[in-house]
């Protein structure tokens, strides 16, 4: 049996929280309520969730502020915004933050459940696709490594590691350290960081990064969508302040470059 989906429900109105909590729990979901944005952010730092269901208008920290904070802490979270009335400005902001849907507070219960489950299903599919891409990328990299093992075995120790400022990459161990602290990277994240490090200071396009890190060709638009989540996770692990990157820099609409790390 699959685990129940974990939902963070944020609304300052106690009746809404109680009603939606009961509705979602009856549908088999695990619901954690929060009465304001500040409490929600604390919960996001302590626990992982599958979906955020958040009120747009709340005293203090508003719904879109919670959405932005959630994206920084759990980038793959599905998000639905509850609102008394919609606006074009809010809808545009929601598109940038990857909001799955907006629901009026007057929406009938069956429709709420339907949209919640659709959001969770889409998130699950995206996670499976990313995992599959990681597997494919790892397999391609292993094939490349196998075909070049003879030349690598005769290479000097200087070719086994790459250093960019305080960042060191061990290509044999597939290990990255920053100021002697080992970074916990997925295989795709390591290969992506290695590609950037090998061309430190030079911009690599989205398509070049996909080809280098994952081993296949993709159009620039598709490549951008494939590579951005990995860049986001890398920044979380590498940057002192991921919201203001200093090391992995974006050349808007074109690609990324790695600047000297820790210098």
N, C-alpha and C positions, 0 to 999 in steps of 0.2 A: 504494500500500500504506500502511495506517495505521501510525503509530508505535507501538512496543510500550508498554504501560502501565508507568509507573514506580512501583515498590513499595518502600517502606521497611520492612524486616523487623527487628524489635527483639526479641531474646531473649538472655538471659544464658547459655543452654545451647548450647554449640558444636555439638552433634549436631543439635539442632533447627534451628539456623541453616543448617547445611550441607544437611540433608535438605530443608527447605522451599525454600531457595534453588535447589537443583537441580530440584526439582519445578516451581517456578514458572517457571524459565528454560526448561525443556523445553516448557512451555505457551506460550512466546513472550513472557514478561514480562521487563522489565529490573529486576533486584533489587539493592538496596543494603542490605547487612546492617549492623547495629549491635549491639554486645554489651551495651549498657546504655542507660538513659534519657537520661543526660547527653550521650552521643555522638549519640543520636537527635535531641535538641533542636538541637545544633550543625548537624547535617545539614539539619534543617528550615529553619534560618536561611540556609543556603547554596544549597539546591536546592529545586525544586518537585517534588512527587510527586502521583500519582493516588490512591494507597491506602497506608494505614498498617496494618501487620499487627504487633500488639504483644502481648507476653506480659503477663499481668495481674500476676503475682508476680515481682518482680526485686529484688535487693539495691539499696539506695540509692533511686533514683527509681523508683517503681512504675509499672505500666502506665497507671492512670487519671491519674496526674500527667503522663505523656507525652501522653495524649489531650488533657488540658486545655491543655498547652503547644502542641500541634499545632493545636488550634482557634484559638488566638490568632494563630498565624503563618500558617496556611493554612486558612481557614475552610471551604473547599469540599472538603476532603480526605475521601475515603471511609475508614472505619475498621472494622477487624475485630479483636476482642480474643481472644487465645489464653488458655485457662485450664485448670488441672487440675481445677477444680470451680467451679461457679457459686454465686452468692449473690444473694438478693433485693436487698440493699443495693447491690451492684455493678451489678446490672441497672438499678435506678432511676437511679443516677448515669450509667450509660451512655446511658439515654434522654435525659437532659438534655444530654449531650454529642453526641447524634446518632450513636451507635455503630450501625453497620449490622447487625452480628451478633456472636455469641459462638461460638467453636468450641473444643471440647475438644481437647487435644493428642493424644488417641487417635483423632480423626476420620480416616476413611480418606482417602487422597490425592485420589481423585476428587471427594469432597465438598468438600474444601478448594478445589480449582480451581473448582468450580461456584459456591461462595459468593463467592470473590474476583472472578470474572467478573461475577456478578450485582451486586456492590457497585459495580464500575467502570461497568457499564452504567447503573445508577441515577444515579450521579454525572454521567455524560455527558448523560443525559436532563435532569437538573436544570440543567446549564450551558446546554444548548440552549434550555430554557424561559426562563431568565433573559436570554439573548441576544435571544430573540424579543420578550420584554417590553420590552427596551431599544429595539429597533427600532420597535415599536409606539408606545412613549412618545415617541420622537424624531419620528416621523411626525405624531403628534397635536400635539406642540409646534410643529412647523414649520407645520402648518395654522393653528394659533392665531396664530402670529407673522405669517403671511401675511395673515390676515383683519384684523389690527389694525395693519398696517404704516403706514397713513396717520396714525393717531393717534400712533404711536411716533415717526414721522419729525418730527412737530412738537413732540415733548416736549422739555423742557429737558435739559441734560446731567446734572442732579441725578437724573433718573429713569433714567439709564443705569447707575447704580451704586448698590449698597446696602452700607452699612457697619455692621458690628456689632462694636464693639470693634476688635481688630486684624485682623478679617476683612473683606475687601472683595470684592464680587461685581460683575463687569462683565457686565451682562445682554446687551449687544450682542455682545461677544466670547465669551460663555459661558465666562468665565474667573474663577477664584477665587484670591485671594492671601491669605496669612496672614503678617503681619510682612514684607511685600514678597517673600515666597517663593511662587511659583506652585504650586498644588496640582494634581496629576495626577488629574483626576476624569473618570469616564465621563459621558456626557450625562445619564443618569438620576441619578447622584450629584449633578451640578451642579443639576439641577432640584429635587431633594429638599432640598439645602442652601439653595437660593433660597427655597423655600416656607417653610422654618423661619426663615430670616433675615427674610423679609417679615412674619413674625408673631413676631419675637424676644420671648422672655419669656412667650409664650402657648402652651399645649399644643394641638397638633393631633392629632386622633385618627388611628388607622391608616387608616381609610377616607378621611379628609380628605387625608392625605399621598399616598395612591395616586391620588386624583382630581386633586390639584394637580400631582404630579410625573409621573404616567403617563397621565393623561387619561381614565380610565374609572372606573366605580363598582364597588366590591367590598364584600362583607359584612365586618364588622369582623374576624372570625376569619381569613378568607382574606386580608384586607388586611394583617393583622399578619404572616402568614407571607411575604407578598410584600415587605414593606418592611424587615423585620428584617435580611436579608442586606446590603441597601444601607446601612443604618445602621451595621452592623458595619464595612463597608469605609470608610465616611466617618470613623468614629472612628479607624480605623487611620491615616488620613491627616491628621486634624485634631487629635486629642487628644495632649497630652504623654505621658499614660499611658492607652492605650485600655482597660486592665482596670479603671481607676477614672475614668470619664468626668467631666469638669468642664464641658463645653460642651454636648454633645448629651445631654440628660437624659431618662430614661425615667420616665413616670408609669405605674406598673405596671399592666399589663392594659388601658391606655387609649390611650397614644400617646407622643409625644415633644415636647420643647420645646428651643429654643436659648437658652442663657444668654450674656451678654456674653463674647466670645472674647478671651482674652489680657488680661483686666482683673482 
